[in-house]
Amino acid sequence: MESGSGLDEADDSESGEEDIARKSRLIDKKRERDSQAAADDLQTNIQTNIQDESDEFTLPTKQVSFLLLFLFEFML
C-alpha cells in the first residue's frame, strides 16, 4: 500500500505544479493586458493633448506692448 500512496503524492505534486504554472500564465496574461491598456490610455492622452494645443500665435495687446516698451527703456 505504501507504493500506492507514493504515487498519489507524486500525482498531487504534479497537479500542484500544473496549477502553479497555470496561475503563473494567467498572471502573466493579466499583466500583459494591463500593460497594453496603460499604453493605449497613454497614447490616447497624448493624442488628446496634441489636439487641444493651439498653434496660433497672437500678438500682445497695446497694454502689454506699452509695458514691454516701458521696461525696455527702463533697463537702458
C-alpha positions as a Markdown table, in Angstrom:
| # | Residue | x | y | z |
|---|---|---|---|---|
| 1 | Met | 0.0 | 0.0 | 0.0 |
| 2 | Glu | 2.9 | 2.3 | 0.6 |
| 3 | Ser | 3.8 | 2.3 | -3.1 |
| 4 | Gly | 0.2 | 3.4 | -3.9 |
| 5 | Ser | 0.4 | 6.3 | -1.5 |
| 6 | Gly | 3.7 | 7.4 | -3.1 |
| 7 | Leu | 2.1 | 7.6 | -6.5 |
| 8 | Asp | -0.8 | 9.6 | -5.1 |
| 9 | Glu | 1.8 | 12.0 | -3.6 |
| 10 | Ala | 3.5 | 12.3 | -7.0 |
| 11 | Asp | 0.2 | 12.9 | -8.7 |
| 12 | Asp | -0.6 | 15.6 | -6.2 |
| 13 | Ser | 2.8 | 17.1 | -6.7 |
| 14 | Glu | 2.4 | 17.2 | -10.4 |
| 15 | Ser | -1.1 | 18.5 | -10.1 |
| 16 | Gly | 0.1 | 21.3 | -7.8 |
| 17 | Glu | 2.9 | 22.2 | -10.2 |
| 18 | Glu | 0.5 | 22.3 | -13.1 |
| 19 | Asp | -1.8 | 24.5 | -11.0 |
| 20 | Ile | 1.1 | 26.9 | -10.2 |
| 21 | Ala | 2.1 | 27.0 | -13.8 |
| 22 | Arg | -1.5 | 27.7 | -14.9 |
| 23 | Lys | -1.8 | 30.5 | -12.3 |
| 24 | Ser | 1.5 | 32.0 | -13.4 |
| 25 | Arg | 0.4 | 32.1 | -17.0 |
| 26 | Leu | -2.9 | 33.7 | -16.0 |
| 27 | Ile | -0.9 | 36.4 | -14.0 |
| 28 | Asp | 1.4 | 37.0 | -17.0 |
| 29 | Lys | -1.5 | 37.4 | -19.4 |
| 30 | Lys | -3.3 | 39.8 | -17.0 |
| 31 | Arg | -0.1 | 41.9 | -16.6 |
| 32 | Glu | 0.3 | 42.0 | -20.4 |
| 33 | Arg | -3.3 | 43.1 | -20.8 |
| 34 | Asp | -2.9 | 45.8 | -18.1 |
| 35 | Ser | 0.3 | 47.0 | -19.7 |
| 36 | Gln | -1.3 | 47.2 | -23.1 |
| 37 | Ala | -4.3 | 49.1 | -21.7 |
| 38 | Ala | -2.0 | 51.5 | -19.9 |
| 39 | Ala | -0.1 | 52.1 | -23.2 |
| 40 | Asp | -3.3 | 52.6 | -25.0 |
| 41 | Asp | -4.5 | 55.1 | -22.4 |
| 42 | Leu | -1.2 | 57.0 | -22.6 |
| 43 | Gln | -1.4 | 57.2 | -26.4 |
| 44 | Thr | -5.0 | 58.5 | -26.2 |
| 45 | Asn | -3.9 | 61.1 | -23.7 |
| 46 | Ile | -1.0 | 62.2 | -25.9 |
| 47 | Gln | -3.3 | 62.5 | -28.9 |
| 48 | Thr | -5.8 | 64.5 | -26.9 |
| 49 | Asn | -3.2 | 66.9 | -25.6 |
| 50 | Ile | -1.8 | 67.4 | -29.1 |
| 51 | Gln | -5.3 | 68.2 | -30.5 |
| 52 | Asp | -6.1 | 70.5 | -27.6 |
| 53 | Glu | -2.8 | 72.5 | -28.1 |
| 54 | Ser | -3.2 | 75.6 | -30.2 |
| 55 | Asp | -0.5 | 76.5 | -32.7 |
| 56 | Glu | -1.9 | 80.0 | -33.1 |
| 57 | Phe | 0.4 | 82.9 | -32.1 |
| 58 | Thr | -1.3 | 86.1 | -31.0 |
| 59 | Leu | 0.5 | 89.4 | -30.8 |
| 60 | Pro | 0.5 | 91.2 | -27.5 |
| 61 | Thr | -2.2 | 93.8 | -26.8 |
| 62 | Lys | -1.4 | 97.5 | -26.7 |
| 63 | Gln | -1.2 | 97.5 | -22.9 |
| 64 | Val | 1.4 | 94.7 | -23.0 |
| 65 | Ser | 3.3 | 96.4 | -25.7 |
| 66 | Phe | 3.4 | 99.6 | -23.7 |
| 67 | Leu | 4.6 | 97.8 | -20.6 |
| 68 | Leu | 7.3 | 96.0 | -22.6 |
| 69 | Leu | 8.4 | 99.2 | -24.1 |
| 70 | Phe | 8.5 | 100.9 | -20.7 |
| 71 | Leu | 10.5 | 98.1 | -19.2 |
| 72 | Phe | 12.9 | 98.0 | -22.1 |
| 73 | Glu | 13.5 | 101.8 | -21.8 |
| 74 | Phe | 13.9 | 101.4 | -18.0 |
| 75 | Met | 16.6 | 98.7 | -18.5 |
| 76 | Leu | 18.7 | 101.0 | -20.7 |
